[in-house]
Every structure is written in structure tokens, then in C-alpha cells.
Amino acid sequence: MKYFDLHCDTFLNLYEDKKGFDDPQIMAPPSLQSFDKYTQVAAFWSAHSKSADECYDTFLRASEYIKERRHLLPDNFSYIPAVEGGKLLGEDITRVKRIADEGVRVFTLVWAGLCP
């Protein structure tokens, strides 16, 4: 059976908790091994308490952290990087290209009902 998870806060949680994709708390659902293929839209979200620049810097550090741990991915797991909320763009539209260069393919302009 194949499983496609359209949303999980994995991207930021891995970085903030200093965990890898092999951590059972990160890899929801717990029965991941029962799937032939599991793909997840792994989201990064911008904390409302942080500035746009802080959110952008955190995104870049988190993206690097994730890339360094890709080798820990189970064979049946893949992910699609996502960003929730445009706050991290600040007033610099050129950040969109850098975010895309980091592999983000899903980008929502708002998160949790607040505009950037």
C-alpha cells in the first residue's frame, strides 16, 4: 500500500528537536514500515513571534540540517519540502528563488490565519 501525507510539520520539527528522519516520533504514522511507499509534504512554518529575517535564517539552517540527514531516510520514505506562510519573505521577493533552490515545491502565502 502507498501512503501520501499532504501535511506534516516535519521540516521544522526535525531541526528544532535536533532529530533525524529515523526518529519514530518524527515519522508519523508509527506504522510507516507497513507501507510500500510513504511520501510526506514536510512543512516549515514561520513562528509569529519571530521577525521575517529570523524566520528566513531559521528556514535556511533547517534546510541544511535536513539535507545533511537525508541518508537516514528509510528506503520507502520520500518527502516534498513545503513552506507555510510567506512571512519569511519579508520585503525581499528574491527569497522565493532561494527557497525554491532549497527544494521547496509547496508554498502557502498564509499560515494559521495570519498574513505576513
C-alpha positions as a printed Julia matrix, in Angstrom:
116×3 Matrix{Float64}:
  0.0    0.0    0.0
  1.12   3.55  -0.73
  0.58   6.5    1.61
  0.74  10.22   0.74
  0.61  12.66   3.66
 -0.31  16.14   2.42
  0.89  17.88   5.56
  3.24  17.29   8.44
  5.39  19.8   10.36
  8.38  17.51   9.93
 10.68  20.02   8.28
 10.88  22.44  11.19
 10.44  19.83  13.92
 13.48  17.84  12.78
 15.65  20.95  13.0
 14.29  22.35  16.26
 14.34  18.99  18.06
 17.71  18.01  16.53
 16.3   14.69  15.34
 16.64  12.66  12.19
 14.17  11.06   9.85
 14.84   7.79  11.66
 13.21   9.06  14.89
  9.89   7.25  15.45
  8.23  10.39  16.85
  9.01  12.27  13.64
  7.96   9.51  11.3
  4.18   9.62  11.6
  2.29   7.37  11.25
  4.01   4.91  13.59
  3.17   2.06  11.23
  5.37   3.53   8.47
  7.0    0.16   7.89
  3.66  -1.28   6.79
  3.6    0.94   3.68
  5.36   0.05   0.44
  5.87   3.76  -0.22
  5.32   6.76   2.06
  5.59  10.35   0.8
  5.11  13.37   3.01
  4.74  17.09   2.36
  7.16  18.21   5.07
  6.36  21.74   6.15
  8.39  24.61   7.54
  6.3   27.3    9.21
  7.22  30.77  10.41
  6.7   31.48  14.09
  4.54  34.56  14.64
  6.88  35.68  17.42
  9.9   35.92  15.07
 10.79  38.56  12.51
 10.8   37.8    8.79
 14.61  37.73   8.77
 14.74  35.36  11.74
 12.23  33.06  10.03
 14.21  33.11   6.77
 17.5   32.38   8.57
 15.85  29.54  10.51
 14.47  28.14   7.25
 17.95  28.12   5.65
 19.54  26.45   8.69
 16.71  23.89   8.9
 17.02  23.13   5.19
 20.74  22.46   5.55
 20.13  20.29   8.62
 17.6   18.18   6.7
 19.88  17.76   3.68
 22.7   16.54   5.92
 20.42  13.8    7.29
 18.79  12.56   4.08
 20.93   9.44   4.22
 18.89   8.38   7.29
 15.67   8.15   5.28
 14.05   4.73   5.21
 14.02   3.26   1.71
 10.24   3.55   1.46
 10.09   7.23   2.52
 10.35  10.42   0.49
  9.38  13.99   1.21
  8.43  17.19  -0.56
  9.67  20.34   1.21
  7.0   22.96   1.88
  6.72  26.4    3.45
  3.61  27.57   5.29
  3.23  31.32   5.34
  5.05  33.99   3.38
  6.36  35.79   6.44
  9.92  34.59   5.79
  9.94  36.54   2.52
  9.82  39.83   4.39
 10.07  42.51   1.76
 12.55  40.57  -0.38
 10.84  38.76  -3.26
 14.21  37.34  -4.38
 13.97  34.95  -1.43
 11.39  32.99  -3.44
 14.14  31.75  -5.77
 16.41  30.74  -2.9
 13.55  28.9   -1.22
 12.81  27.08  -4.48
 16.53  26.3   -4.87
 16.33  24.64  -1.44
 13.79  22.23  -2.93
 10.52  23.77  -1.74
  7.7   22.89  -4.13
  4.69  23.79  -1.97
  4.38  27.36  -0.63
  1.3   28.84   1.03
  1.06  32.57   1.5
 -0.66  32.45   4.89
 -0.38  30.21   7.92
 -2.72  29.94  10.9
 -4.97  32.71   9.59
 -2.38  35.47   9.71
 -0.99  37.31   6.72
  2.75  38.03   6.63
